[in-house]
Amino acid sequence: MQNKGIFFHQTKYFGTFAAHTFTYDMKPQYIVGLILISGFFQAAAQKTTLPFPRNFEKSYEKGIRNWDGTAGPNYWQNRSDYRINVSLNPKKKLVSGDEEVTYFNNSPDTLKMIRLKLQHDLYKKGGQRAEDLPVADITDGVKISGLQIDGAAVATQAQRRQNTFLDIRLAKPLAPKSSLKLNIAWEFTMPADENATRECICDPSTYFIPYFYPEIAVYDDLHGWASAPYNGLQEFYHDFSNYEVNITVPGGYQVWATGEWQNAAELLQPTYLHRWEKAHTATEVISICSEAEMKSGLVLKKAKKNIFRFKATEVPDFTFAVSDHYNWDATSVIVDDKTGRRTFVSAAYDTKSNDFKRVARIAADGIRLMSTWLPGYPFPYPCLTVFNGNDGMEYPMMINDASVSDDFVTGLTVHETAHTYMPFMMGINEQYYAWMDEGWANFFDHFLADSLEHKSSGIFGAGGFGNDWELPPMVPSRAMDSRSYGFAAYTRPQLAYVQLMDMLGYETFHKCLTTYMDRWKGKHPGPYEFFNTFNMVSGKNLDWYWKPWFFEFGYPDLNLTISKMDNAATGASYVAYIKRVGLLPVPVNLEVEYSDGTKETFYKTAECWKNSDQQVVQIPLEKNKTPVKATLGGKTIPDSRQKDNLWKLP
């Protein structure tokens, strides 16, 4: 039976795309009732055929996680409520604050200790670091001036500080389903290096400040207390928490932060308050204030100091940025057509950063595409600010992006914005499985940037496959160096997702992805929740695909040979033999050029390799039409040895 294999290339604006169809032979796929697939579902309900870590077994045995990819009846996760007061002294580069944290132990375990993350101990003398830091930025780390639990001071001997952790032995262990209050006061000095990792003193009066508060580490069912220190390479893992944060800055400084600004009417002058309010429902980009207006001192009400109040609920982290001269553009976009819910989108930037004049528009249009096409799930946050910093780094509702060239600004903006889904809406453990969020962000930004810019670009990086430093994504990210990490977290999973969407088709792929999101929104999915949800929702056991792409050492490599055949019954023809030499399954995309100048494409998805290591394509001969050249591959199909992908008529 003739069916159409569809390979998607996004070329239209706002969520539509062109589907290039190629004809190939395959048996039709039907699901005729539960009886035909009950065998697979029964197996999935019991175990996986993929390699499985022994330390995960108890979570599935205890009903915390189910083999079908859902959260089990006994699923739990801990959480916190933060009330933070933080101040910035720009002249001294000093960040200081105090906080009250209510920590809820929802686990079945009695906790004998609490682990705090002190991320700025990255700069502490003797700290563990992935890369060298400027000597001038090495400090004594985070200075703690007060620490109490449930109102009682914590004795020095009950504290153990190492790398970027502070472990506190509890005088009274924290029982299941109970809570404690932690109060702490601290301060640290911001690093002056303009290339500081993920944060910056961007200029003398502009700061991007993440990781500024002591945060309680994640305690979960898979690993217990999170134990990967922050070394500047691997990213993060957070519980979902509520934040009420008061940020004190000198007069004349504007603050952007995670969450919704609570006291704009107290601080903005009427003209600028009106612009800010208008932008919340506008479709066009509105200039809330320019650099000249900020420098005039007319934007904010006169005061020696201002306190900006922000509130965020059920988010995994909090960050903020300040400037006394940045331009501020803003608009809004509908992210849920059913409810009409909008997201307020801002760009804050230096006048010299010409690319940032487009960023508010790019971010808003990208969010619309994310909400309606890929991933096709309503953007979860009420606001987002892209701040002109020194990096390309995401935070809940905040982005630190350096100024880049015009041909890169769209991809960078949508990549960092896409992280809202993973690891923020879904609490991914990036320290172990960075591919579960970076790979998706790479996947989304490839298609979304192409759609926004009306182009069809390739994916590069196949040269990294098969080298001795290249590791399968399921190797814990915390065990990798920067080169291995980059390929395993970004390139390899991105390509795996691209081939997966091609193989399943957009509708099935979208159903699998959004079901995965529905199941694990606001929770902590592990790798098997992803694998098993796609298996279950697609109705296919995809373990044959997951295993080579995510668990095994290997590379993609197809080999093309073509021979002329003479057959008395069918006449002369050319036969193309495509062999799977490498381990990773990829699509077959064979383009044949004929002597009359015409071209024909023969296409099969990666599923053709499920039970075969060779594909055969018949190229019939016609009068005055002979194949003269054949090319195997495509813009988004990796191949580690492309020299054997070309055939020419001798």
C-alpha positions in Angstrom: 0.0 0.0 0.0 1.3 3.5 -0.8 1.5 5.9 2.2 3.0 9.3 2.5 6.0 9.8 4.7 6.1 13.3 6.0 9.2 15.3 6.9 8.4 18.7 8.4 10.2 21.9 7.4 8.9 25.0 9.1 8.5 27.8 6.6 5.3 29.5 7.6 4.7 32.1 10.2 2.8 31.6 13.5 2.6 27.9 13.8 2.0 26.5 10.3 4.6 24.7 8.3 5.1 23.0 4.9 5.2 19.3 4.7 7.4 17.8 2.0 6.0 14.4 1.1 7.9 11.5 -0.3 6.5 8.1 -1.4 7.7 4.9 0.1 6.2 1.5 0.8 5.2 0.6 4.3 2.4 -1.4 6.0 -0.4 0.7 7.4 -0.4 1.2 11.2 -3.7 0.6 12.9 -4.6 0.2 16.6 -7.7 -2.0 16.6 -8.7 -2.0 20.2 -6.8 -2.7 23.4 -6.4 -6.4 22.6 -3.8 -5.9 19.9 -1.5 -3.8 22.1 -2.3 -5.2 25.5 0.8 -7.3 25.5 3.0 -4.2 25.1 1.1 -2.2 27.7 1.3 -5.1 30.2 5.1 -5.3 29.7 5.4 -1.5 30.1 3.4 -1.7 33.3 5.9 -4.1 34.8 9.4 -3.0 33.6 11.4 -1.4 30.8 13.7 -3.2 28.3 16.1 -0.3 28.6 19.2 -0.3 30.9 17.9 0.7 34.3 19.8 2.0 37.3 19.4 -0.1 40.5 19.1 3.0 42.7 15.8 3.9 40.8 14.1 0.6 41.6 12.6 1.5 44.9 10.8 4.5 43.5 8.9 2.2 41.1 8.4 -0.6 43.6 6.9 1.8 46.2 4.5 3.4 43.7 6.2 6.8 43.6 6.6 6.4 39.8 4.8 4.2 37.4 6.2 2.2 34.5 3.7 3.7 32.1 5.4 7.1 32.6 2.9 8.6 35.1 3.5 9.8 38.6 2.5 7.0 41.0 -0.1 7.2 43.8 2.7 7.7 46.3 4.5 10.4 44.4 5.9 13.2 46.6 8.2 16.2 46.4 9.3 18.8 48.9 8.8 22.5 48.6 9.5 25.9 50.3 8.1 29.3 50.8 10.7 32.1 50.6 10.3 35.6 52.1 13.5 37.5 51.0 14.8 41.0 51.6 17.8 41.8 49.4 19.8 45.0 48.8 22.3 46.0 46.2 25.1 48.5 46.9 26.5 49.2 43.4 29.4 51.2 44.6 30.7 48.3 46.7 29.4 45.6 44.4 27.8 44.2 47.5 24.6 42.0 47.7 23.2 41.5 51.2 20.0 40.1 52.5 18.0 38.1 54.9 15.3 35.5 54.4 12.7 33.3 56.1 12.2 30.0 54.5 9.4 27.6 55.4 10.4 24.2 54.2 7.8 21.4 53.9 8.9 17.8 54.1 6.4 15.9 52.0 8.6 12.9 51.8 8.0 9.6 53.8 11.5 10.1 55.3 12.6 11.7 58.5 15.3 14.2 57.6 18.2 14.5 60.0 19.8 17.4 58.1 19.0 20.2 55.7 21.2 21.1 52.8 21.6 24.7 51.7 23.0 25.8 48.4 25.4 28.8 48.5 26.1 29.2 44.8 28.4 32.2 45.3 30.8 29.9 47.1 31.9 29.2 43.5 34.2 32.2 44.1 35.4 31.0 47.6 39.1 30.2 48.1 39.6 26.5 47.6 36.2 26.1 45.9 35.6 23.4 43.2 35.5 25.0 39.8 35.3 23.7 36.2 37.4 26.6 35.0 39.9 29.1 36.4 38.6 32.4 37.6 40.3 35.8 37.8 42.3 36.1 41.0 40.6 39.4 41.7 37.2 37.7 41.9 38.3 35.0 44.5 36.7 35.9 47.9 35.8 34.3 51.2 32.5 33.3 49.6 29.1 33.9 51.1 29.3 35.5 54.5 26.6 34.3 56.9 25.8 36.6 59.8 22.9 34.8 61.3 21.4 31.3 61.0 18.4 30.0 63.0 16.0 27.1 62.6 12.6 27.4 64.3 13.9 30.4 66.2 17.0 28.7 67.7 20.5 29.6 66.6 22.3 26.8 64.7 25.5 25.8 66.5 28.8 26.0 64.5 29.4 22.3 65.2 26.1 21.5 63.6 27.2 23.1 60.3 29.3 21.5 57.6 30.3 23.7 54.7 31.9 22.3 51.6 32.1 23.4 47.9 28.8 25.2 47.4 26.8 23.4 50.1 26.1 24.1 53.7 24.8 21.0 55.6 22.9 21.7 58.8 22.5 18.8 61.3 19.0 19.2 62.8 18.7 19.3 66.6 15.2 17.9 66.1 14.9 15.7 62.9 12.2 16.8 60.6 9.4 14.2 60.5 7.4 13.3 57.4 4.6 15.7 56.5 6.0 18.4 58.8 7.8 21.7 58.3 10.5 24.0 59.7 11.4 27.7 59.5 14.9 28.7 58.6 16.1 32.3 59.0 19.4 33.4 57.5 21.3 36.6 56.9 24.1 36.8 54.3 26.2 38.9 52.0 28.7 38.5 49.1 30.6 40.5 46.6 29.7 40.3 42.9 32.5 39.1 40.6 33.9 42.0 38.6 34.9 40.0 35.6 32.8 41.0 32.6 32.8 37.4 31.5 31.6 36.0 34.8 29.6 32.8 34.3 25.8 33.4 34.0 25.9 36.7 35.9 27.5 40.1 35.4 28.3 43.6 36.4 27.4 44.5 32.9 28.5 48.1 33.4 29.2 50.1 36.5 25.4 50.7 37.1 23.9 47.5 35.5 23.8 44.2 37.3 22.4 40.8 36.5 22.2 38.9 39.8 21.2 35.2 40.0 22.0 32.7 42.7 22.0 35.4 45.3 20.1 33.8 48.1 20.7 30.6 50.2 18.4 28.0 48.8 17.4 24.7 50.2 18.6 21.9 47.9 16.3 19.3 46.4 15.6 16.1 48.3 13.9 13.6 46.0 13.0 9.9 45.7 15.8 9.1 43.1 18.9 10.6 44.6 18.1 11.8 48.1 19.8 15.2 48.7 21.1 16.7 45.5 24.9 16.4 45.8 26.3 18.0 42.6 28.1 21.2 43.7 27.9 24.3 41.5 31.2 24.4 39.6 30.2 26.8 36.8 29.6 24.1 34.2 26.5 22.0 34.9 23.4 23.9 35.6 20.7 23.4 38.2 18.0 21.4 40.0 15.4 23.2 42.1 12.2 22.4 44.0 9.1 24.4 43.2 8.6 27.2 45.7 6.7 30.4 46.3 8.6 33.7 46.6 7.9 37.1 48.1 11.0 39.2 47.4 11.7 42.9 48.4 14.7 44.3 46.4 16.2 47.6 47.7 18.3 49.6 45.3 19.5 53.3 45.1 17.0 55.8 43.7 17.0 56.0 39.9 17.5 52.3 39.4 14.9 50.1 37.7 14.6 46.4 38.7 13.4 43.5 36.6 12.9 40.1 38.3 11.2 36.7 38.4 7.5 37.1 39.2 5.1 39.9 38.9 5.9 43.4 40.0 3.6 44.3 42.9 4.2 48.0 43.6 4.7 49.6 40.2 2.1 52.3 41.0 4.1 53.3 44.1 7.4 53.8 42.2 6.7 54.8 38.5 5.7 58.3 37.5 2.2 58.4 36.0 3.4 58.6 32.3 5.5 55.5 32.6 3.0 53.7 34.8 0.5 54.2 32.0 2.9 52.8 29.4 3.6 49.8 31.6 -0.1 49.1 32.1 -0.8 49.6 28.4 1.9 47.1 27.4 0.2 44.4 29.4 -2.5 44.2 26.8 -0.8 45.6 23.8 0.1 43.7 20.6 2.6 46.2 19.4 5.9 46.8 21.2 5.8 49.8 23.5 8.7 51.8 24.7 8.1 52.1 28.5 11.3 54.2 28.9 14.4 55.1 26.9 17.9 55.6 28.1 17.5 59.4 27.9 14.3 59.2 30.0 16.0 57.1 32.6 18.9 59.5 32.8 16.5 62.4 33.1 15.3 61.1 36.4 11.7 61.3 35.4 10.8 57.7 35.2 10.8 56.8 38.9 9.5 58.8 41.7 12.3 60.7 43.6 13.8 58.8 46.5 17.2 57.9 48.0 16.3 54.3 47.9 13.4 52.3 46.4 12.1 48.9 47.4 10.7 46.8 44.5 8.4 44.1 45.5 7.9 40.9 43.4 5.8 37.8 43.9 6.1 34.4 42.1 4.3 31.2 42.8 5.3 27.6 42.1 8.6 28.5 40.4 12.0 26.7 40.8 14.2 29.8 41.3 14.3 33.6 41.6 16.7 36.1 40.0 16.8 39.9 39.3 18.6 42.6 37.4 19.0 46.3 37.8 20.1 49.3 35.7 19.8 53.1 35.9 20.0 53.7 32.2 18.7 50.7 30.2 15.9 51.0 27.6 12.8 49.1 28.3 10.5 47.8 25.6 7.4 45.6 26.3 4.4 44.0 24.7 2.1 41.1 25.4 0.9 38.0 23.6 -2.0 35.6 23.9 -0.7 32.2 25.1 -4.0 30.4 25.7 -6.7 30.9 23.0 -9.3 29.2 25.3 -9.0 31.6 28.1 -7.4 34.6 26.4 -4.6 34.6 29.0 -1.6 36.8 28.0 2.1 36.9 28.9 3.8 40.3 29.4 7.1 40.3 27.5 9.9 42.8 28.1 13.4 43.5 26.8 15.8 45.7 28.8 18.9 46.7 27.1 21.8 49.1 26.5 21.4 51.6 23.6 24.5 50.2 21.9 22.9 46.8 21.6 21.2 47.2 18.2 20.0 43.6 18.1 18.0 44.1 21.3 15.7 46.6 19.6 14.1 43.4 18.0 14.2 41.2 21.1 10.8 42.0 22.6 9.1 41.3 19.3 11.1 38.1 18.7 10.3 36.8 22.2 6.6 37.6 21.9 6.3 35.9 18.5 8.3 33.0 19.7 6.1 32.5 22.8 3.1 32.5 20.5 4.6 29.8 18.4 5.5 27.8 21.5 2.0 28.1 22.8 0.3 27.0 19.5 2.8 24.8 17.6 6.0 23.6 19.2 5.6 22.4 21.9 2.0 23.5 21.3 1.4 24.0 25.0 0.3 27.3 26.6 3.2 29.3 27.9 3.0 28.9 31.7 4.4 32.2 33.0 2.6 35.6 33.3 5.7 37.5 32.3 9.2 37.2 30.8 12.1 39.7 30.6 15.1 39.3 28.3 17.9 41.3 29.9 20.9 42.5 28.0 23.7 40.8 30.0 26.8 38.8 29.2 25.6 35.2 28.5 22.9 33.1 27.1 21.3 31.8 30.2 17.7 31.1 31.3 15.9 31.6 34.6 12.3 31.5 35.5 10.8 34.6 33.8 14.3 36.1 33.3 16.9 35.7 30.6 20.5 36.9 30.6 21.5 37.3 27.0 24.6 39.0 25.6 24.3 41.2 22.5 24.8 39.1 19.4 24.8 39.5 15.6 21.5 39.9 13.7 21.6 36.4 12.3 21.9 34.9 15.8 19.5 37.0 17.9 16.3 35.1 17.0 17.8 31.7 17.7 19.3 32.8 21.0 16.1 34.5 22.2 13.8 31.6 21.4 16.3 29.1 22.8 16.4 30.7 26.2 12.7 31.4 26.2 11.9 27.8 25.4 13.6 26.8 28.6 10.5 28.0 30.4 9.0 24.6 29.6 12.1 22.6 30.6 13.6 22.8 33.2 11.2 25.3 34.8 7.6 24.2 34.1 8.9 20.6 34.4 11.5 20.4 37.2 14.3 18.7 35.3 17.4 17.6 37.1 20.0 19.3 34.8 22.9 18.1 36.9 22.2 14.5 35.9 20.2 14.8 32.7 20.8 18.1 30.9 19.6 16.5 27.7 16.1 16.6 29.1 16.1 20.3 28.8 19.0 21.6 26.6 18.2 19.1 23.9 14.6 20.3 23.8 15.6 24.0 23.8 17.9 23.3 20.9 15.1 21.3 19.1 12.6 24.1 19.7 14.9 27.0 18.7 15.8 25.2 15.4 12.2 25.0 14.2 10.9 28.2 15.8 13.8 30.4 14.6 13.4 29.0 11.1 9.6 29.7 11.2 10.1 33.3 12.4 12.8 34.0 9.8 11.1 32.1 6.9 14.0 29.8 6.2 15.0 26.2 6.4 18.3 25.7 8.0 20.5 22.7 8.8 21.7 21.2 12.0 25.4 20.9 12.3 27.6 18.9 14.7 27.8 15.4 13.2 31.6 15.6 13.3 31.4 15.2 17.1 29.8 11.7 16.9 32.0 8.7 17.6 35.0 10.6 19.1 36.6 9.2 22.3 35.2 12.2 24.3 31.6 11.8 23.0 29.4 10.2 25.6 25.8 8.9 25.5 23.3 11.4 27.0 22.4 9.0 29.8 25.8 9.3 31.3 25.1 11.7 34.2 25.9 15.3 33.1 27.7 16.0 36.4 30.4 13.4 35.3 31.2 15.2 32.0 33.7 17.8 31.0 32.6 20.8 28.9 33.1 19.2 25.5 31.4 16.0 26.3 28.7 17.9 28.2 27.9 20.2 25.2 27.5 17.4 22.7 25.5 15.1 25.0 23.2 17.8 26.4 22.6 19.8 23.2 23.5 18.2 19.9 22.8 14.5 20.2 19.4 14.8 21.9 18.3 17.6 19.5 19.0 15.4 16.5 17.2 12.5 18.3 14.1 14.6 18.8 14.1 15.8 15.2 14.2 12.3 13.8 11.6 11.2 16.4 9.1 13.9 15.2 9.7 12.9 11.7 9.2 9.2 12.5 6.0 9.6 14.6 4.5 12.5 12.6 3.6 15.9 14.1 0.2 14.9 15.5 1.4 11.8 17.4 4.6 13.5 18.4 2.6 16.5 19.7 0.2 14.3 21.6 3.1 12.4 23.3 4.9 15.6 24.2 1.9 17.4 25.6 0.9 14.4 27.5 4.3 14.2 29.0 4.0 17.9 30.0 0.5 17.4 31.5 1.7 14.5 33.6 4.9 16.2 34.9 4.1 19.9 35.0 5.2 21.1 38.4 6.9 17.8 39.2 10.3 16.1 38.8 10.3 13.7 35.8 13.3 11.3 35.4 14.4 9.9 32.0 12.1 6.9 32.2 9.0 9.1 32.6 10.0 10.6 29.2 10.7 7.3 27.5 7.7 5.5 28.9 5.2 8.3 28.2 6.2 8.4 24.6 6.0 4.6 24.4 2.6 4.5 25.9 1.0 7.4 24.1 2.3 6.6 20.7 1.3 2.9 21.1 4.8 1.9 20.0 7.6 0.4 22.0 10.3 2.8 21.0 13.0 1.2 23.2 14.8 0.1 20.0 15.2 3.9 19.2 15.9 5.1 22.7 18.7 2.7 23.4 21.1 3.6 20.6 20.4 7.4 20.8 20.5 7.8 24.5 22.3 4.9 26.2 24.9 3.5 23.8 28.2 4.7 22.3 27.8 5.1 18.6 27.4 7.4 15.6 25.1 7.8 12.6 26.5 6.5 9.3 24.7 5.3 6.2 26.5 3.9 3.2 25.2 4.3 -0.4 26.0 2.0 -3.3 24.1 1.8 -6.6 24.2 -1.0 -9.2 22.6 -1.4 -12.6 20.3 -4.5 -12.9 18.8 -6.1 -16.0 15.6 -8.0 -15.5 13.7 -9.7 -18.3 10.3 -9.1 -16.6 10.7 -5.6 -15.4 13.4 -4.2 -17.7 16.6 -2.5 -16.8 16.8 -0.5 -13.6 19.3 0.9 -11.1 19.1 -0.4 -7.5 20.3 1.7 -4.5 21.5 -0.2 -1.5 21.6 1.9 1.7 23.4 0.2 4.6 23.2 1.2 8.2 26.9 1.1 9.1 26.7 3.2 12.2 24.6 2.5 15.3 22.2 5.4 15.4 19.1 5.1 13.3 18.4 8.1 11.0 16.1 8.7 8.0 16.9 7.7 4.5 16.7 10.7 2.2 17.9 9.7 -1.3 17.9 12.4 -4.0 18.4 11.2 -7.5 19.3 13.5 -10.5 18.4 12.3 -14.0 20.0 13.0 -17.4 17.0 15.2 -18.4 17.6 17.5 -15.4 14.8 16.3 -13.3 15.1 15.1 -9.7 13.3 12.5 -7.5 13.5 11.9 -3.8 13.1 8.6 -2.1 12.4 8.8 1.6 12.0 6.6 4.7 11.9 7.6 8.3 14.3 6.2 10.8 11.8 3.5 11.7 12.9 1.6 8.6 15.9 0.5 10.7 13.9 -1.1 13.4 14.3 -4.6 12.0 16.7 -4.1 9.2 20.3 -3.0 8.5 19.8 -2.4 4.8 17.2 -0.6 2.6 16.8 -1.2 -1.1 15.4 1.4 -3.5 14.5 0.6 -7.1 15.2 3.4 -9.5 13.4 2.4 -12.8 14.9 3.4 -16.1 12.8 5.4 -18.6 13.5 6.3 -22.2 15.9 9.3 -22.4 16.1 9.4 -18.6 19.0 7.9 -16.8 20.2 8.5 -13.3 23.4 10.4 -13.3 23.9 11.3 -9.6 22.5 10.2 -6.3 23.0 11.9 -2.9 22.1 10.5 0.5 21.4 12.7 3.5 19.7 16.0 4.3 20.0 19.2 6.3 18.8 17.7 9.6 20.1 14.1 9.0 23.5 13.6 10.6 26.1 11.3 9.0 29.6 10.8 10.3 31.1 9.7 7.0 29.5 11.7 4.2 32.1 10.7 1.6 30.2 7.4 1.0 26.8 9.2 0.5 27.4 10.2 -3.1 27.1 8.2 -6.3 27.8 9.4 -9.8 27.2 7.6 -13.1 30.6 6.2 -14.2 
